[in-house]
Amino acid sequence: MPADFDVTIIGGGVIGLACARTLSADRSVLLVEQHGLFGSETSSRNSEVIHAGLYYPPGSLKESLCIAGRKQLYAFCEQHDVPYRRTGKLIVAPSPDHPELNRLEQKAQSLNIPTERLTRQEINEREPHVRAEAALFSPETGILDSHTYMLRLQQEAERQGALLMKRTRYLSGKAENGLWNISLQTSDGEFRVTSERMINAAGLHSHDVAARSGTDTSLLPPLHYCRGHYFSYQGSAPFRHLIYPLPEKDLAGLGIHATLDLGGQVRFGPDTQFINGHSRVYEVSPTLKTKFCRAISSYFPNVDVSQLHPDYAGIRPKLSGPGEPAQDFVIFGDNRPEAAPLLHLLGIESPGLTSSLALADKITARLSTET
């Protein structure tokens, strides 16, 4: 008997939606999301930045997919009426010849990513409230409305015939006769579908989905949960561009930076707080204000503490723990002889949003070779 679907995708965040949109062009696709909204976890709790591709290890998926995905994402926003703006970004340094700033500039040149080196005076002309001795200006960095972007991906996938189901929990998957026999649950009860292929795009729940699919999870890199908090800054915006400090030494993140939303509101974040297990605590404690002020004042000395207010938090699925070098995206193919094709997408954190369309293309190509 033919399968009910060519591909079943577990997880309706930005990556799952991008895969559904790409794959449904010539395949029957089912996407299931356990929550009542698509992208309500990691995909809607980030900085909404379109990254240029400066930060990632040479030859990594993060680097190549970010650069390719940035170009695709700007084009998609134009074509599908997704609000966005090329704000540009200043990466600021405390000394005029900082080795990390030099390294980033050389990396940009090798990757043909446009950048401009700024002196203290030039920084002051562009951003008079910023204190720095040197900066690298990245004109290709921007922001977008991630919620509208995910809505457009959903609409495109559904227009092409994909079935996208919310409030649907993945219970298990078992390979039988070359197909996946998948158990799902909604408020109406449990039901089953069959699928030729399956994609695990469950983000924070990726290892749980892998275990429920019969994958030997000892073969997967361990997953770490890293919470990041954001503070909004009330009043008129002190900046016209995004302002980033140099990347953190332990590579857990890009430092507490200043971003803008499309309304011009400034917010600061995220910090990095590794947590034990997947805690669903998203509140931002006001006690973090001191920590944020200390970090922000390194490049914004006139920060008004009274204008900082707790905003929101997100949790990133990282493949590196505290103090460990950042790890690349992982696309793990479960190649058990008795199993039908299954791809686990692991550690899809930043720049996952920027990379989403390019990653969907890569997954589509990879599925075509899986047998």
C-alpha positions in Angstrom: 0.0 0.0 0.0 1.3 3.5 -0.7 2.1 5.7 2.2 -0.3 8.4 3.4 2.5 11.0 3.0 5.8 11.3 1.3 7.3 13.2 4.2 6.2 13.8 7.8 7.9 16.7 9.7 7.8 16.7 13.5 8.0 20.3 14.8 6.4 23.5 13.5 9.1 26.1 14.2 10.7 28.1 11.5 12.9 25.2 10.3 10.0 22.7 10.1 7.8 25.3 8.3 10.6 26.1 5.8 11.1 22.4 5.1 7.3 22.0 4.6 7.2 24.9 2.2 10.2 23.6 0.1 9.3 19.9 0.2 5.6 20.4 -0.6 6.5 21.8 -4.1 6.6 18.2 -5.4 5.8 15.9 -2.4 2.9 15.2 -0.1 3.8 16.6 3.3 2.4 16.4 6.8 3.7 18.7 9.5 2.7 18.2 13.2 3.2 20.7 16.0 2.3 20.0 19.6 1.5 23.6 20.5 -1.5 25.8 19.4 0.8 28.2 17.6 3.6 27.5 15.1 7.0 28.7 16.2 5.9 29.4 19.8 9.2 28.2 21.3 12.7 29.0 20.0 11.5 30.6 16.7 9.5 33.3 18.3 11.9 34.0 21.2 15.0 35.4 19.6 16.5 38.7 18.4 14.8 38.5 14.9 18.2 39.4 13.3 19.2 38.5 9.7 22.9 37.7 10.2 25.5 38.4 7.6 27.6 35.3 8.4 30.7 36.6 10.1 30.9 34.6 13.3 30.9 30.9 12.4 33.7 28.3 12.0 35.2 28.2 8.4 33.5 25.5 6.3 30.7 24.9 8.9 27.1 24.5 8.0 26.4 27.6 10.1 28.7 29.7 7.9 27.6 28.4 4.5 23.9 28.2 5.3 23.8 31.6 6.9 25.4 33.3 3.9 23.2 31.5 1.4 20.1 31.8 3.6 20.6 35.6 4.2 20.3 36.2 0.5 17.3 33.9 0.1 15.6 35.4 3.1 15.9 39.0 1.9 14.5 37.9 -1.4 11.6 36.0 0.2 10.7 39.0 2.4 10.5 41.1 -0.7 8.5 38.6 -2.7 6.0 37.7 0.1 5.5 41.0 1.8 7.3 40.2 5.1 8.3 43.3 7.0 12.1 43.7 7.2 14.8 46.3 7.2 18.5 46.3 6.5 19.5 48.2 9.6 23.2 47.4 9.5 25.2 46.4 12.5 28.2 47.9 14.4 30.5 45.3 16.1 32.3 47.5 18.6 35.8 47.1 20.2 37.4 48.7 23.2 40.7 49.2 21.5 41.6 50.5 18.0 43.5 47.4 16.9 41.7 44.7 18.7 42.8 41.2 17.4 39.3 39.8 17.5 38.0 42.7 15.4 40.9 42.3 13.0 40.0 38.6 12.7 36.4 39.3 11.9 37.4 41.8 9.3 39.7 39.4 7.6 37.0 36.7 7.7 34.5 39.0 6.1 37.0 39.8 3.3 37.6 36.1 2.7 33.9 35.4 2.5 33.1 38.5 0.4 30.8 39.8 3.1 30.7 43.6 2.9 32.1 45.4 5.9 33.6 48.8 6.7 36.1 49.6 9.4 35.2 52.6 11.5 37.4 54.8 13.7 36.3 56.3 17.0 35.3 59.6 15.2 33.4 57.8 12.5 31.5 55.8 15.2 30.6 59.0 17.0 29.3 60.5 13.8 27.0 57.5 13.2 26.1 56.5 16.7 27.0 59.4 19.2 25.8 57.4 22.2 28.1 54.5 21.6 31.5 54.3 23.2 34.1 52.3 21.3 37.6 52.9 19.9 36.9 50.9 16.7 34.1 49.1 15.0 33.2 46.9 12.0 30.1 48.0 10.2 28.1 45.2 8.6 25.5 46.7 6.1 24.0 43.3 5.2 22.8 42.7 8.8 19.1 43.4 9.2 15.9 42.6 11.1 12.5 41.0 10.2 9.1 40.2 11.6 9.7 36.5 12.3 6.0 36.0 13.0 4.9 37.2 9.6 7.7 35.2 8.0 6.5 32.0 9.6 2.9 32.8 8.6 4.1 33.2 5.0 5.9 29.9 5.1 2.8 28.2 6.4 0.6 29.8 3.7 3.0 28.8 1.0 3.2 25.2 2.2 -0.6 24.9 2.5 -1.1 26.5 -0.9 1.1 23.7 -2.3 -1.0 21.1 -0.6 0.9 20.4 2.7 -1.2 19.4 5.7 -0.1 21.4 8.8 -1.6 20.3 12.1 -1.3 22.2 15.4 -2.1 20.7 18.8 -0.9 17.4 17.5 1.6 15.4 19.6 4.0 12.9 18.1 3.9 9.7 20.2 6.1 7.3 18.3 7.3 6.2 15.0 8.1 2.6 13.9 9.6 1.5 10.6 7.6 -1.3 9.1 7.9 -2.6 5.5 10.0 0.4 4.4 7.6 3.0 5.8 7.1 4.9 9.0 4.1 3.9 11.0 3.5 7.0 13.1 1.3 7.5 16.1 -0.1 10.9 16.7 -2.4 12.4 19.3 -4.9 15.3 19.3 -7.6 16.3 21.7 -9.9 13.9 19.7 -7.6 10.9 20.5 -4.8 8.9 19.0 -4.5 8.1 15.3 -1.9 6.7 12.9 -0.4 7.7 9.5 2.2 6.2 7.3 5.1 8.1 5.7 8.0 7.3 3.4 10.3 9.7 5.2 10.4 11.6 8.4 12.2 14.8 9.5 12.8 15.5 13.2 12.7 19.3 13.4 11.5 19.4 17.1 14.2 21.8 18.4 14.2 21.6 22.1 12.5 18.2 21.9 14.7 16.7 19.2 16.3 14.1 21.4 12.9 13.0 22.8 11.5 12.6 19.3 14.6 10.6 18.3 14.1 8.2 21.2 10.4 7.9 20.3 11.5 7.0 16.8 13.7 4.1 17.9 17.0 6.0 17.3 19.9 5.0 19.5 20.3 8.4 21.2 23.7 7.5 22.5 24.9 8.1 18.9 23.6 11.7 19.0 25.6 14.7 20.5 24.2 15.7 23.9 21.8 18.5 24.0 22.2 21.5 26.3 19.5 24.0 27.1 20.6 27.6 27.3 18.1 30.3 28.4 18.6 33.9 27.2 16.8 36.9 28.6 15.9 40.2 27.0 15.3 43.7 28.4 13.4 46.4 26.5 14.6 50.0 26.6 11.8 52.6 27.0 11.8 56.0 25.5 13.4 57.2 22.3 15.8 54.9 20.7 19.5 55.8 21.3 20.7 53.9 18.2 20.0 53.7 14.5 21.8 50.4 14.0 22.2 47.2 15.8 25.1 47.4 18.3 27.1 44.2 19.1 30.1 43.8 21.4 32.8 41.4 20.4 31.7 37.7 20.7 32.0 36.1 24.1 35.2 34.2 24.7 33.5 31.0 25.6 31.5 31.2 22.4 28.2 30.6 24.2 26.7 33.6 22.5 27.3 36.9 20.8 27.2 39.0 24.0 24.4 41.2 25.3 23.7 43.3 22.2 21.3 46.0 21.2 18.8 45.2 18.6 15.9 47.2 17.1 12.4 46.0 16.2 10.6 47.3 13.1 8.9 50.0 15.2 12.3 51.3 16.3 12.1 50.0 19.9 15.5 49.0 21.4 15.9 45.8 23.3 19.0 44.3 24.9 20.0 40.6 25.1 20.3 37.8 25.2 22.5 36.7 28.1 23.4 33.0 28.5 22.2 30.8 31.3 22.5 27.1 31.0 19.7 25.3 32.7 19.3 21.7 33.9 16.8 19.9 31.6 14.2 21.7 29.6 12.7 24.1 32.1 9.7 26.0 30.7 10.4 29.1 32.8 10.4 32.1 30.5 10.0 34.9 33.0 12.7 37.5 33.2 13.7 38.4 36.7 14.2 42.1 37.5 17.3 41.1 39.5 19.1 40.5 36.2 19.0 44.3 35.5 22.4 44.8 37.3 24.1 42.2 35.1 22.6 43.7 32.0 23.5 47.3 32.9 27.1 46.2 33.5 27.3 44.6 30.1 25.5 47.4 28.2 27.5 50.2 29.8 30.7 48.8 28.2 29.5 50.3 24.9 26.6 52.5 26.0 27.9 54.4 29.1 24.8 56.7 29.4 22.4 53.8 29.8 19.4 54.9 31.9 18.8 52.1 34.4 15.2 53.2 34.9 14.5 52.7 31.2 15.4 49.0 31.3 12.4 46.7 31.8 12.2 42.9 31.7 10.8 41.7 28.4 11.0 38.1 27.3 13.2 35.0 27.3 14.0 32.1 25.0 15.7 28.8 25.3 18.3 27.6 22.7 19.0 24.0 21.9 22.8 23.9 22.0 25.2 21.1 21.3 27.9 22.7 23.4 27.8 23.1 27.2 29.3 25.9 29.4 32.8 26.8 28.5 32.8 24.6 25.4 33.4 25.8 21.8 30.3 26.3 19.8 29.2 23.3 17.8 27.9 23.2 14.2 24.4 22.3 13.1 24.0 18.5 12.9 21.9 16.7 10.3 22.0 13.1 11.6 20.7 10.4 9.3 19.3 7.3 11.1 20.6 4.6 8.8 19.4 1.5 10.6 19.0 -1.2 7.9 15.4 -1.9 9.0 14.4 1.8 9.2 12.9 4.1 6.5 14.7 7.4 5.9 14.8 9.6 9.0 16.8 12.9 9.5 17.3 14.5 12.9 18.0 18.2 12.8 20.0 18.9 16.0 21.4 22.0 17.6 19.6 24.4 15.3 20.1 27.6 17.2 21.4 30.9 15.8 21.8 31.5 12.9 18.9 29.1 12.3 16.4 31.8 11.5 18.7 33.4 8.8 19.6 29.9 7.5 16.1 28.5 7.4 15.5 28.6 3.6 19.0 27.3 2.8 18.7 24.6 5.4 15.4 23.5 3.9 17.0 23.2 0.5 19.8 21.1 2.0 17.3 18.8 3.7 15.4 18.5 0.5 18.5 17.5 -1.4 19.6 15.1 1.4 16.2 13.4 1.5 16.4 12.8 -2.2 19.6 10.7 -1.7 18.3 8.7 1.3 17.0 5.3 0.5 
